[in-house]
Amino acid sequence: MATYGHCLCGATHFHIDLERVFDSDICHCESCRRATGAPLVASFALPDTAWRWRGQVPGRYASSTGVTRYFCTTCGTPLAYQTTDLPGETHFHTATLNEPEHIPPTRQSHADEALDWAAGMLSLPKRKR
């Protein structure tokens, strides 16, 4: 089953083969938090043969040794990253999918770096916007 994701402005988008997703997680590492501006980041992995960019070519940023992050050069949305530690695969930010419900996280990464208050986020009072 194919689906797609995109940045906030829609200029950069990608198509993926959902059946080839082999990992999905919530990452608490400082690098992911700073790259996205979020307290934790949901992402999923695909082999490089199971996805393709469409529309505007994303920008690239070497955020640390061996890690390349991809983002929309128009609106700045972080979209994906690759690491030389895991060759042949790309990790996309789950919230950029058109239907992120299709890929729920199955584990946590770098839980030792989690913000102390992150565990209680879902129990905070809810308000309608």
N, CA, C and O atoms as a printed pandas DataFrame, in Angstrom:
     atom_number atom_name residue_name chain_id  residue_number  x_coord  y_coord  z_coord
0              1         N          MET        A               1    0.844   -1.177    0.000
1              2        CA          MET        A               1    0.000    0.000    0.000
2              3         C          MET        A               1    0.887    1.238    0.000
3              4         O          MET        A               1    1.796    1.349    0.822
4              5         N          ALA        A               2    0.638    2.137   -0.886
5              6        CA          ALA        A               2    1.416    3.365   -0.985
6              7         C          ALA        A               2    0.686    4.499   -0.281
7              8         O          ALA        A               2   -0.544    4.547   -0.248
8              9         N          THR        A               3    1.463    5.396    0.274
9             10        CA          THR        A               3    0.921    6.620    0.856
10            11         C          THR        A               3    1.971    7.700    0.680
11            12         O          THR        A               3    3.027    7.460    0.094
12            13         N          TYR        A               4    1.683    8.874    1.182
13            14        CA          TYR        A               4    2.622    9.969    1.003
14            15         C          TYR        A               4    2.647   10.864    2.237
15            16         O          TYR        A               4    1.790   10.787    3.117
16            17         N          GLY        A               5    3.653   11.703    2.259
17            18        CA          GLY        A               5    3.783   12.703    3.305
18            19         C          GLY        A               5    4.285   13.982    2.678
19            20         O          GLY        A               5    4.702   13.997    1.520
20            21         N          HIS        A               6    4.245   15.063    3.451
21            22        CA          HIS        A               6    4.688   16.349    2.906
22            23         C          HIS        A               6    5.005   17.334    4.022
23            24         O          HIS        A               6    4.674   17.121    5.188
24            25         N          CYS        A               7    5.652   18.408    3.626
25            26        CA          CYS        A               7    5.984   19.479    4.553
26            27         C          CYS        A               7    4.746   20.342    4.791
27            28         O          CYS        A               7    3.691   20.095    4.207
28            29         N          LEU        A               8    4.876   21.339    5.640
29            30        CA          LEU        A               8    3.760   22.220    5.972
30            31         C          LEU        A               8    3.227   22.973    4.756
31            32         O          LEU        A               8    2.013   23.108    4.603
32            33         N          CYS        A               9    4.109   23.464    3.893
33            34        CA          CYS        A               9    3.650   24.246    2.743
34            35         C          CYS        A               9    3.289   23.383    1.533
35            36         O          CYS        A               9    2.667   23.875    0.591
36            37         N          GLY        A              10    3.670   22.101    1.547
37            38        CA          GLY        A              10    3.341   21.196    0.457
38            39         C          GLY        A              10    4.334   21.186   -0.692
39            40         O          GLY        A              10    4.147   20.441   -1.654
40            41         N          ALA        A              11    5.391   22.000   -0.617
41            42        CA          ALA        A              11    6.351   22.061   -1.719
42            43         C          ALA        A              11    7.173   20.778   -1.841
43            44         O          ALA        A              11    7.449   20.317   -2.949
44            45         N          THR        A              12    7.558   20.209   -0.716
45            46        CA          THR        A              12    8.356   18.985   -0.719
46            47         C          THR        A              12    7.502   17.847   -0.201
47            48         O          THR        A              12    6.928   17.946    0.883
48            49         N          HIS        A              13    7.409   16.776   -0.955
49            50        CA          HIS        A              13    6.641   15.628   -0.489
50            51         C          HIS        A              13    7.335   14.349   -0.891
51            52         O          HIS        A              13    8.272   14.354   -1.689
52            53         N          PHE        A              14    6.862   13.253   -0.327
53            54        CA          PHE        A              14    7.487   11.957   -0.584
54            55         C          PHE        A              14    6.413   10.889   -0.648
55            56         O          PHE        A              14    5.361   11.007   -0.019
56            57         N          HIS        A              15    6.687    9.852   -1.409
57            58        CA          HIS        A              15    5.808    8.692   -1.528
58            59         C          HIS        A              15    6.530    7.512   -0.898
59            60         O          HIS        A              15    7.734    7.335   -1.085
60            61         N          ILE        A              16    5.781    6.703   -0.145
61            62        CA          ILE        A              16    6.384    5.540    0.504
62            63         C          ILE        A              16    5.533    4.296    0.283
63            64         O          ILE        A              16    4.343    4.379   -0.020
64            65         N          ASP        A              17    6.161    3.164    0.438
65            66        CA          ASP        A              17    5.486    1.872    0.405
66            67         C          ASP        A              17    5.296    1.436    1.859
67            68         O          ASP        A              17    6.242    0.973    2.497
68            69         N          LEU        A              18    4.079    1.581    2.382
69            70        CA          LEU        A              18    3.798    1.271    3.789
70            71         C          LEU        A              18    4.163   -0.147    4.183
71            72         O          LEU        A              18    4.573   -0.388    5.318
72            73         N          GLU        A              19    4.021   -1.083    3.267
73            74        CA          GLU        A              19    4.288   -2.488    3.585
74            75         C          GLU        A              19    5.773   -2.759    3.824
75            76         O          GLU        A              19    6.137   -3.832    4.305
76            77         N          ARG        A              20    6.628   -1.798    3.492
77            78        CA          ARG        A              20    8.070   -2.008    3.660
78            79         C          ARG        A              20    8.640   -1.276    4.876
79            80         O          ARG        A              20    9.851   -1.293    5.097
80            81         N          VAL        A              21    7.774   -0.635    5.665
81            82        CA          VAL        A              21    8.225   -0.019    6.914
82            83         C          VAL        A              21    8.684   -1.138    7.841
83            84         O          VAL        A              21    7.957   -2.111    8.040
84            85         N          PHE        A              22    9.892   -1.013    8.415
85            86        CA          PHE        A              22   10.377   -2.089    9.279
86            87         C          PHE        A              22   10.708   -1.633   10.696
87            88         O          PHE        A              22   11.118   -2.451   11.519
88            89         N          ASP        A              23   10.543   -0.365   10.995
89            90        CA          ASP        A              23   10.804    0.109   12.346
90            91         C          ASP        A              23   10.043    1.407   12.555
91            92         O          ASP        A              23    9.909    2.213   11.635
92            93         N          SER        A              24    9.549    1.604   13.758
93            94        CA          SER        A              24    8.898    2.868   14.114
94            95         C          SER        A              24    9.132    3.103   15.594
95            96         O          SER        A              24    8.966    2.204   16.418
96            97         N          ASP        A              25    9.518    4.324   15.914
97            98        CA          ASP        A              25    9.832    4.576   17.313
98            99         C          ASP        A              25    9.570    6.018   17.713
99           100         O          ASP        A              25    9.276    6.879   16.884
100          101         N          ILE        A              26    9.687    6.243   18.993
101          102        CA          ILE        A              26    9.693    7.580   19.583
102          103         C          ILE        A              26   11.126    7.807   20.041
103          104         O          ILE        A              26   11.664    7.014   20.813
104          105         N          CYS        A              27   11.743    8.879   19.573
105          106        CA          CYS        A              27   13.124    9.163   19.952
106          107         C          CYS        A              27   13.159   10.343   20.925
107          108         O          CYS        A              27   12.486   11.355   20.729
108          109         N          HIS        A              28   13.950   10.185   21.960
109          110        CA          HIS        A              28   14.099   11.222   22.986
110          111         C          HIS        A              28   15.461   11.910   22.917
111          112         O          HIS        A              28   15.752   12.760   23.759
112          113         N          CYS        A              29   16.296   11.571   21.949
113          114        CA          CYS        A              29   17.663   12.107   21.953
114          115         C          CYS        A              29   17.671   13.622   21.730
115          116         O          CYS        A              29   16.781   14.186   21.092
116          117         N          GLU        A              30   18.700   14.249   22.275
117          118        CA          GLU        A              30   18.816   15.703   22.170
118          119         C          GLU        A              30   18.916   16.154   20.718
119          120         O          GLU        A              30   18.362   17.193   20.360
120          121         N          SER        A              31   19.605   15.400   19.881
121          122        CA          SER        A              31   19.760   15.764   18.479
122          123         C          SER        A              31   18.406   15.842   17.773
123          124         O          SER        A              31   18.130   16.818   17.076
124          125         N          CYS        A              32   17.562   14.826   17.945
125          126        CA          CYS        A              32   16.230   14.841   17.321
126          127         C          CYS        A              32   15.360   15.961   17.900
127          128         O          CYS        A              32   14.640   16.638   17.167
128          129         N          ARG        A              33   15.434   16.147   19.214
129          130        CA          ARG        A              33   14.644   17.221   19.831
130          131         C          ARG        A              33   15.029   18.583   19.272
131          132         O          ARG        A              33   14.160   19.390   18.942
132          133         N          ARG        A              34   16.326   18.841   19.164
133          134        CA          ARG        A              34   16.770   20.140   18.659
134          135         C          ARG        A              34   16.488   20.308   17.162
135          136         O          ARG        A              34   16.169   21.407   16.710
136          137         N          ALA        A              35   16.604   19.233   16.406
137          138        CA          ALA        A              35   16.366   19.306   14.961
138          139         C          ALA        A              35   14.907   19.586   14.630
139          140         O          ALA        A              35   14.607   20.163   13.584
140          141         N          THR        A              36   13.994   19.180   15.514
141          142        CA          THR        A              36   12.568   19.340   15.241
142          143         C          THR        A              36   11.881   20.364   16.128
143          144         O          THR        A              36   10.780   20.815   15.813
144          145         N          GLY        A              37   12.516   20.738   17.233
145          146        CA          GLY        A              37   11.886   21.666   18.168
146          147         C          GLY        A              37   10.777   21.017   18.972
147          148         O          GLY        A              37    9.896   21.710   19.482
148          149         N          ALA        A              38   10.806   19.701   19.094
149          150        CA          ALA        A              38    9.765   18.951   19.796
150          151         C          ALA        A              38   10.376   18.188   20.977
151          152         O          ALA        A              38   11.563   17.864   20.951
152          153         N          PRO        A              39    9.582   17.901   22.005
153          154        CA          PRO        A              39   10.117   17.195   23.171
154          155         C          PRO        A              39   10.438   15.721   22.907
155          156         O          PRO        A              39   11.205   15.112   23.652
156          157         N          LEU        A              40    9.862   15.157   21.864
157          158        CA          LEU        A              40   10.148   13.795   21.422
158          159         C          LEU        A              40    9.709   13.694   19.974
159          160         O          LEU        A              40    8.897   14.492   19.505
160          161         N          VAL        A              41   10.248   12.712   19.266
161          162        CA          VAL        A              41   10.001   12.640   17.826
162          163         C          VAL        A              41    9.626   11.220   17.422
163          164         O          VAL        A              41   10.353   10.270   17.713
164          165         N          ALA        A              42    8.488   11.083   16.751
165          166        CA          ALA        A              42    8.083    9.790   16.192
166          167         C          ALA        A              42    8.655    9.690   14.779
167          168         O          ALA        A              42    8.542   10.621   13.981
168          169         N          SER        A              43    9.269    8.546   14.486
169          170        CA          SER        A              43    9.794    8.334   13.143
170          171         C          SER        A              43    9.667    6.866   12.767
171          172         O          SER        A              43    9.425    6.009   13.617
172          173         N          PHE        A              44    9.835    6.593   11.479
173          174        CA          PHE        A              44    9.774    5.220   10.979
174          175         C          PHE        A              44   10.848    5.042    9.924
175          176         O          PHE        A              44   11.276    6.005    9.288
176          177         N          ALA        A              45   11.280    3.802    9.742
177          178        CA          ALA        A              45   12.359    3.497    8.815
178          179         C          ALA        A              45   11.861    2.711    7.613
179          180         O          ALA        A              45   10.965    1.874    7.712
180          181         N          LEU        A              46   12.468    3.008    6.489
181          182        CA          LEU        A              46   12.195    2.319    5.224
182          183         C          LEU        A              46   13.514    2.045    4.515
183          184         O          LEU        A              46   14.459    2.822    4.647
184          185         N          PRO        A              47   13.589    0.938    3.758
185          186        CA          PRO        A              47   14.756    0.779    2.895
186          187         C          PRO        A              47   14.722    1.873    1.820
187          188         O          PRO        A              47   13.650    2.329    1.420
188          189         N          ASP        A              48   15.876    2.276    1.371
189          190        CA          ASP        A              48   15.942    3.368    0.398
190          191         C          ASP        A              48   15.227    3.063   -0.918
191          192         O          ASP        A              48   14.934    3.978   -1.687
192          193         N          THR        A              49   14.946    1.794   -1.180
193          194        CA          THR        A              49   14.235    1.425   -2.411
194          195         C          THR        A              49   12.715    1.529   -2.263
195          196         O          THR        A              49   11.989    1.260   -3.220
196          197         N          ALA        A              50   12.222    1.913   -1.083
197          198        CA          ALA        A              50   10.780    1.909   -0.825
198          199         C          ALA        A              50   10.171    3.306   -0.718
199          200         O          ALA        A              50    9.052    3.455   -0.228
200          201         N          TRP        A              51   10.882    4.309   -1.162
201          202        CA          TRP        A              51   10.350    5.672   -1.105
202          203         C          TRP        A              51   11.018    6.539   -2.177
203          204         O          TRP        A              51   12.041    6.165   -2.752
204          205         N          ARG        A              52   10.413    7.713   -2.434
205          206        CA          ARG        A              52   11.014    8.673   -3.359
206          207         C          ARG        A              52   10.496   10.081   -3.058
207          208         O          ARG        A              52    9.351   10.264   -2.644
208          209         N          TRP        A              53   11.365   11.066   -3.275
209          210        CA          TRP        A              53   10.975   12.467   -3.132
210          211         C          TRP        A              53   10.133   12.875   -4.322
211          212         O          TRP        A              53   10.303   12.353   -5.423
212          213         N          ARG        A              54    9.234   13.800   -4.102
213          214        CA          ARG        A              54    8.428   14.408   -5.167
214          215         C          ARG        A              54    8.411   15.911   -4.918
215          216         O          ARG        A              54    8.664   16.368   -3.804
216          217         N          GLY        A              55    8.115   16.663   -5.952
217          218        CA          GLY        A              55    8.038   18.113   -5.784
218          219         C          GLY        A              55    9.427   18.709   -5.598
219          220         O          GLY        A              55   10.404   18.237   -6.179
220          221         N          GLN        A              56    9.496   19.736   -4.792
221          222        CA          GLN        A              56   10.747   20.448   -4.538
222          223         C          GLN        A              56   11.765   19.542   -3.840
223          224         O          GLN        A              56   11.423   18.834   -2.892
224          225         N          VAL        A              57   12.996   19.566   -4.302
225          226        CA          VAL        A              57   14.065   18.781   -3.686
226          227         C          VAL        A              57   14.326   19.341   -2.288
227          228         O          VAL        A              57   14.453   20.555   -2.128
228          229         N          PRO        A              58   14.408   18.474   -1.271
229          230        CA          PRO        A              58   14.626   18.988    0.084
230          231         C          PRO        A              58   16.057   19.488    0.286
231          232         O          PRO        A              58   16.981   19.093   -0.426
232          233         N          GLY        A              59   16.208   20.366    1.275
233          234        CA          GLY        A              59   17.536   20.783    1.693
234          235         C          GLY        A              59   18.159   19.683    2.530
235          236         O          GLY        A              59   17.465   18.799    3.032
236          237         N          ARG        A              60   19.472   19.746    2.675
237          238        CA          ARG        A              60   20.203   18.743    3.461
238          239         C          ARG        A              60   21.076   19.471    4.463
239          240         O          ARG        A              60   21.612   20.544    4.185
240          241         N          TYR        A              61   21.209   18.866    5.641
241          242        CA          TYR        A              61   22.039   19.443    6.683
242          243         C          TYR        A              61   22.753   18.313    7.416
243          244         O          TYR        A              61   22.108   17.380    7.893
244          245         N          ALA        A              62   24.074   18.389    7.510
245          246        CA          ALA        A              62   24.847   17.393    8.264
246          247         C          ALA        A              62   24.818   17.828    9.728
247          248         O          ALA        A              62   25.595   18.687   10.144
248          249         N          SER        A              63   23.917   17.229   10.501
249          250        CA          SER        A              63   23.716   17.675   11.880
250          251         C          SER        A              63   24.776   17.152   12.839
251          252         O          SER        A              63   25.018   17.753   13.886
252          253         N          SER        A              64   25.395   16.058   12.498
253          254        CA          SER        A              64   26.487   15.495   13.288
254          255         C          SER        A              64   27.232   14.517   12.388
255          256         O          SER        A              64   26.802   14.250   11.266
256          257         N          THR        A              65   28.322   13.995   12.868
257          258        CA          THR        A              65   29.119   13.076   12.061
258          259         C          THR        A              65   28.269   11.890   11.600
259          260         O          THR        A              65   27.741   11.139   12.421
260          261         N          GLY        A              66   28.143   11.730   10.288
261          262        CA          GLY        A              66   27.415   10.604    9.728
262          263         C          GLY        A              66   25.910   10.762    9.649
263          264         O          GLY        A              66   25.234    9.842    9.190
264          265         N          VAL        A              67   25.348   11.899   10.082
265          266        CA          VAL        A              67   23.897   12.093   10.064
266          267         C          VAL        A              67   23.540   13.252    9.131
267          268         O          VAL        A              67   24.046   14.365    9.279
268          269         N          THR        A              68   22.663   12.970    8.175
269          270        CA          THR        A              68   22.149   13.989    7.262
270          271         C          THR        A              68   20.657   14.132    7.505
271          272         O          THR        A              68   19.922   13.144    7.497
272          273         N          ARG        A              69   20.216   15.353    7.718
273          274        CA          ARG        A              69   18.792   15.644    7.934
274          275         C          ARG        A              69   18.252   16.375    6.712
275          276         O          ARG        A              69   18.936   17.203    6.111
276          277         N          TYR        A              70   17.000   16.049    6.354
277          278        CA          TYR        A              70   16.354   16.623    5.181
278          279         C          TYR        A              70   15.177   17.492    5.623
279          280         O          TYR        A              70   14.446   17.144    6.551
280          281         N          PHE        A              71   15.007   18.623    4.948
281          282        CA          PHE        A              71   13.973   19.582    5.320
282          283         C          PHE        A              71   13.492   20.341    4.085
283          284         O          PHE        A              71   14.186   20.399    3.070
284          285         N          CYS        A              72   12.306   20.916    4.185
285          286        CA          CYS        A              72   11.783   21.738    3.095
286          287         C          CYS        A              72   12.516   23.080    3.114
287          288         O          CYS        A              72   12.597   23.731    4.156
288          289         N          THR        A              73   13.047   23.490    1.969
289          290        CA          THR        A              73   13.773   24.749    1.904
290          291         C          THR        A              73   12.838   25.960    1.835
291          292         O          THR        A              73   13.299   27.096    1.948
292          293         N          THR        A              74   11.549   25.737    1.653
293          294        CA          THR        A              74   10.599   26.841    1.638
294          295         C          THR        A              74   10.055   27.130    3.036
295          296         O          THR        A              74   10.102   28.272    3.495
296          297         N          CYS        A              75    9.535   26.098    3.719
297          298        CA          CYS        A              75    8.902   26.325    5.025
298          299         C          CYS        A              75    9.729   25.824    6.206
299          300         O          CYS        A              75    9.418   26.147    7.352
300          301         N          GLY        A              76   10.770   25.045    5.949
301          302        CA          GLY        A              76   11.654   24.584    7.014
302          303         C          GLY        A              76   11.250   23.306    7.717
303          304         O          GLY        A              76   11.944   22.873    8.637
304          305         N          THR        A              77   10.148   22.684    7.315
305          306        CA          THR        A              77    9.700   21.460    7.982
306          307         C          THR        A              77   10.762   20.367    7.922
307          308         O          THR        A              77   11.229   20.026    6.836
308          309         N          PRO        A              78   11.158   19.804    9.086
309          310        CA          PRO        A              78   12.053   18.647    9.077
310          311         C          PRO        A              78   11.281   17.429    8.580
311          312         O          PRO        A              78   10.166   17.173    9.034
312          313         N          LEU        A              79   11.868   16.678    7.650
313          314        CA          LEU        A              79   11.156   15.567    7.024
314          315         C          LEU        A              79   11.757   14.198    7.310
315          316         O          LEU        A              79   11.025   13.240    7.556
316          317         N          ALA        A              80   13.077   14.097    7.282
317          318        CA          ALA        A              80   13.704   12.775    7.365
318          319         C          ALA        A              80   15.163   12.911    7.753
319          320         O          ALA        A              80   15.716   14.011    7.790
320          321         N          TYR        A              81   15.777   11.770    8.043
321          322        CA          TYR        A              81   17.221   11.741    8.260
322          323         C          TYR        A              81   17.784   10.401    7.832
323          324         O          TYR        A              81   17.072    9.399    7.762
324          325         N          GLN        A              82   19.071   10.404    7.549
325          326        CA          GLN        A              82   19.829    9.194    7.233
326          327         C          GLN        A              82   21.090    9.205    8.082
327          328         O          GLN        A              82   21.621   10.267    8.406
328          329         N          THR        A              83   21.562    8.026    8.437
329          330        CA          THR        A              83   22.794    7.915    9.201
330          331         C          THR        A              83   23.679    6.823    8.608
331          332         O          THR        A              83   23.191    5.784    8.164
332          333         N          THR        A              84   24.966    7.071    8.607
333          334        CA          THR        A              84   25.897    6.071    8.091
334          335         C          THR        A              84   25.949    4.844    9.001
335          336         O          THR        A              84   26.443    3.795    8.589
336          337         N          ASP        A              85   25.447    4.960   10.229
337          338        CA          ASP        A              85   25.367    3.797   11.123
338          339         C          ASP        A              85   24.321    2.790   10.651
339          340         O          ASP        A              85   24.379    1.614   11.009
340          341         N          LEU        A              86   23.355    3.257    9.838
341          342        CA          LEU        A              86   22.279    2.402    9.330
342          343         C          LEU        A              86   22.177    2.603    7.817
343          344         O          LEU        A              86   21.215    3.204    7.339
344          345         N          PRO        A              87   23.149    2.111    7.067
345          346        CA          PRO        A              87   23.161    2.356    5.621
346          347         C          PRO        A              87   21.991    1.683    4.906
347          348         O          PRO        A              87   21.509    0.625    5.310
348          349         N          GLY        A              88   21.550    2.340    3.823
349          350        CA          GLY        A              88   20.497    1.761    2.993
350          351         C          GLY        A              88   19.088    1.996    3.501
351          352         O          GLY        A              88   18.136    1.424    2.972
352          353         N          GLU        A              89   18.940    2.844    4.536
353          354        CA          GLU        A              89   17.601    3.136    5.047
354          355         C          GLU        A              89   17.465    4.619    5.344
355          356         O          GLU        A              89   18.450    5.317    5.584
356          357         N          THR        A              90   16.234    5.080    5.322
357          358        CA          THR        A              90   15.905    6.472    5.632
358          359         C          THR        A              90   14.812    6.472    6.686
359          360         O          THR        A              90   13.902    5.643    6.662
360          361         N          HIS        A              91   14.917    7.412    7.607
361          362        CA          HIS        A              91   13.951    7.547    8.702
362          363         C          HIS        A              91   13.154    8.833    8.480
363          364         O          HIS        A              91   13.715    9.927    8.428
364          365         N          PHE        A              92   11.839    8.678    8.352
365          366        CA          PHE        A              92   10.948    9.813    8.131
366          367         C          PHE        A              92   10.220   10.161    9.418
367          368         O          PHE        A              92    9.925    9.285   10.231
368          369         N          HIS        A              93    9.930   11.451    9.602
369          370        CA          HIS        A              93    9.151   11.885   10.758
370          371         C          HIS        A              93    7.683   11.532   10.521
371          372         O          HIS        A              93    7.067   11.980    9.553
372          373         N          THR        A              94    7.150   10.734   11.410
373          374        CA          THR        A              94    5.804   10.173   11.246
374          375         C          THR        A              94    4.736   11.249   11.077
375          376         O          THR        A              94    3.804   11.067   10.294
376          377         N          ALA        A              95    4.852   12.353   11.787
377          378        CA          ALA        A              95    3.832   13.407   11.727
378          379         C          ALA        A              95    3.764   14.094   10.369
379          380         O          ALA        A              95    2.823   14.846   10.116
380          381         N          THR        A              96    4.740   13.857    9.486
381          382        CA          THR        A              96    4.681   14.455    8.152
382          383         C          THR        A              96    3.877   13.602    7.171
383          384         O          THR        A              96    3.647   14.018    6.035
384          385         N          LEU        A              97    3.450   12.416    7.598
385          386        CA          LEU        A              97    2.621   11.567    6.736
386          387         C          LEU        A              97    1.217   12.141    6.585
387          388         O          LEU        A              97    0.709   12.808    7.486
388          389         N          ASN        A              98    0.610   11.881    5.462
389          390        CA          ASN        A              98   -0.769   12.270    5.251
390          391         C          ASN        A              98   -1.683   11.561    6.258
391          392         O          ASN        A              98   -2.665   12.137    6.725
392          393         N          GLU        A              99   -1.355   10.320    6.583
393          394        CA          GLU        A              99   -2.139    9.541    7.548
394          395         C          GLU        A              99   -1.177    8.904    8.562
395          396         O          GLU        A              99   -0.871    7.716    8.454
396          397         N          PRO        A             100   -0.699    9.675    9.539
397          398        CA          PRO        A             100    0.294    9.146   10.483
398          399         C          PRO        A             100   -0.230    8.009   11.361
399          400         O          PRO        A             100    0.561    7.291   11.973
400          401         N          GLU        A             101   -1.543    7.840   11.431
401          402        CA          GLU        A             101   -2.116    6.749   12.239
402          403         C          GLU        A             101   -1.689    5.375   11.727
403          404         O          GLU        A             101   -1.738    4.397   12.472
404          405         N          HIS        A             102   -1.273    5.292   10.469
405          406        CA          HIS        A             102   -0.892    4.009    9.884
406          407         C          HIS        A             102    0.396    3.427   10.460
407          408         O          HIS        A             102    0.649    2.229   10.338
408          409         N          ILE        A             103    1.212    4.280   11.089
409          410        CA          ILE        A             103    2.497    3.794   11.592
410          411         C          ILE        A             103    2.673    4.212   13.059
411          412         O          ILE        A             103    3.385    5.174   13.347
412          413         N          PRO        A             104    2.033    3.497   13.975
413          414        CA          PRO        A             104    2.221    3.817   15.395
414          415         C          PRO        A             104    3.614    3.391   15.861
415          416         O          PRO        A             104    4.157    2.409   15.354
416          417         N          PRO        A             105    4.190    4.101   16.805
417          418        CA          PRO        A             105    5.500    3.688   17.318
418          419         C          PRO        A             105    5.416    2.355   18.050
419          420         O          PRO        A             105    4.404    2.040   18.676
420          421         N          THR        A             106    6.484    1.581   17.965
421          422        CA          THR        A             106    6.530    0.274   18.623
422          423         C          THR        A             106    7.566    0.209   19.736
423          424         O          THR        A             106    7.639   -0.777   20.469
424          425         N          ARG        A             107    8.376    1.274   19.862
425          426        CA          ARG        A             107    9.398    1.297   20.916
426          427         C          ARG        A             107    9.879    2.729   21.131
427          428         O          ARG        A             107    9.501    3.640   20.395
428          429         N          GLN        A             108   10.712    2.912   22.143
429          430        CA          GLN        A             108   11.353    4.189   22.418
430          431         C          GLN        A             108   12.861    4.056   22.219
431          432         O          GLN        A             108   13.449    3.015   22.514
432          433         N          SER        A             109   13.471    5.116   21.719
433          434        CA          SER        A             109   14.926    5.167   21.583
434          435         C          SER        A             109   15.462    6.282   22.471
435          436         O          SER        A             109   14.818    7.315   22.648
436          437         N          HIS        A             110   16.639    6.060   23.019
437          438        CA          HIS        A             110   17.315    7.053   23.856
438          439         C          HIS        A             110   16.427    7.517   25.016
439          440         O          HIS        A             110   16.387    8.701   25.349
440          441         N          ALA        A             111   15.725    6.571   25.617
441          442        CA          ALA        A             111   14.833    6.902   26.734
442          443         C          ALA        A             111   15.592    7.543   27.892
443          444         O          ALA        A             111   15.004    8.284   28.680
444          445         N          ASP        A             112   16.877    7.268   28.003
445          446        CA          ASP        A             112   17.681    7.878   29.068
446          447         C          ASP        A             112   17.871    9.382   28.866
447          448         O          ASP        A             112   18.297   10.078   29.788
448          449         N          GLU        A             113   17.558    9.892   27.665
449          450        CA          GLU        A             113   17.665   11.322   27.379
450          451         C          GLU        A             113   16.309   12.028   27.414
451          452         O          GLU        A             113   16.224   13.221   27.121
452          453         N          ALA        A             114   15.246   11.297   27.773
453          454        CA          ALA        A             114   13.901   11.881   27.781
454          455         C          ALA        A             114   13.813   13.033   28.772
455          456         O          ALA        A             114   14.422   12.994   29.842
456          457         N          LEU        A             115   13.061   14.044   28.412
457          458        CA          LEU        A             115   12.786   15.136   29.342
458          459         C          LEU        A             115   11.974   14.576   30.505
459          460         O          LEU        A             115   11.105   13.728   30.305
460          461         N          ASP        A             116   12.249   15.039   31.697
461          462        CA          ASP        A             116   11.579   14.501   32.889
462          463         C          ASP        A             116   10.058   14.572   32.792
463          464         O          ASP        A             116    9.370   13.679   33.285
464          465         N          TRP        A             117    9.528   15.612   32.169
465          466        CA          TRP        A             117    8.084   15.800   32.130
466          467         C          TRP        A             117    7.409   15.139   30.927
467          468         O          TRP        A             117    6.183   15.170   30.822
468          469         N          ALA        A             118    8.177   14.550   30.029
469          470        CA          ALA        A             118    7.601   13.972   28.804
470          471         C          ALA        A             118    6.623   12.842   29.085
471          472         O          ALA        A             118    5.626   12.706   28.375
472          473         N          ALA        A             119    6.882   12.034   30.094
473          474        CA          ALA        A             119    6.014   10.877   30.371
474          475         C          ALA        A             119    4.584   11.281   30.707
475          476         O          ALA        A             119    3.656   10.517   30.443
476          477         N          GLY        A             120    4.389   12.444   31.273
477          478        CA          GLY        A             120    3.051   12.856   31.679
478          479         C          GLY        A             120    2.305   13.724   30.690
479          480         O          GLY        A             120    1.238   14.243   31.017
480          481         N          MET        A             121    2.833   13.899   29.488
481          482        CA          MET        A             121    2.212   14.822   28.526
482          483         C          MET        A             121    0.769   14.480   28.189
483          484         O          MET        A             121   -0.072   15.375   28.097
484          485         N          LEU        A             122    0.470   13.204   28.003
485          486        CA          LEU        A             122   -0.886   12.825   27.584
486          487         C          LEU        A             122   -1.906   12.950   28.699
487          488         O          LEU        A             122   -3.109   12.909   28.438
488          489         N          SER        A             123   -1.458   13.099   29.928
489          490        CA          SER        A             123   -2.391   13.247   31.041
490          491         C          SER        A             123   -2.664   14.713   31.380
491          492         O          SER        A             123   -3.401   14.998   32.323
492          493         N          LEU        A             124   -2.089   15.630   30.635
493          494        CA          LEU        A             124   -2.341   17.055   30.875
494          495         C          LEU        A             124   -3.794   17.383   30.541
495          496         O          LEU        A             124   -4.405   16.687   29.730
496          497         N          PRO        A             125   -4.361   18.427   31.146
497          498        CA          PRO        A             125   -5.731   18.823   30.809
498          499         C          PRO        A             125   -5.844   19.147   29.322
499          500         O          PRO        A             125   -4.913   19.670   28.710
500          501         N          LYS        A             126   -6.991   18.829   28.765
501          502        CA          LYS        A             126   -7.229   19.062   27.341
502          503         C          LYS        A             126   -8.103   20.302   27.175
503          504         O          LYS        A             126   -8.970   20.579   28.004
504          505         N          ARG        A             127   -7.866   21.030   26.110
505          506        CA          ARG        A             127   -8.703   22.180   25.787
506          507         C          ARG        A             127   -9.020   22.164   24.304
507          508         O          ARG        A             127   -8.225   21.698   23.488
508          509         N          LYS        A             128  -10.175   22.672   23.976
509          510        CA          LYS        A             128  -10.564   22.779   22.567
510          511         C          LYS        A             128   -9.993   24.070   22.020
511          512         O          LYS        A             128   -9.919   25.075   22.726
512          513         N          ARG        A             129   -9.600   24.042   20.792
513          514        CA          ARG        A             129   -9.047   25.252   20.153
514          515         C          ARG        A             129  -10.111   25.947   19.371
515          516         O          ARG        A             129   -9.850   26.984   18.760
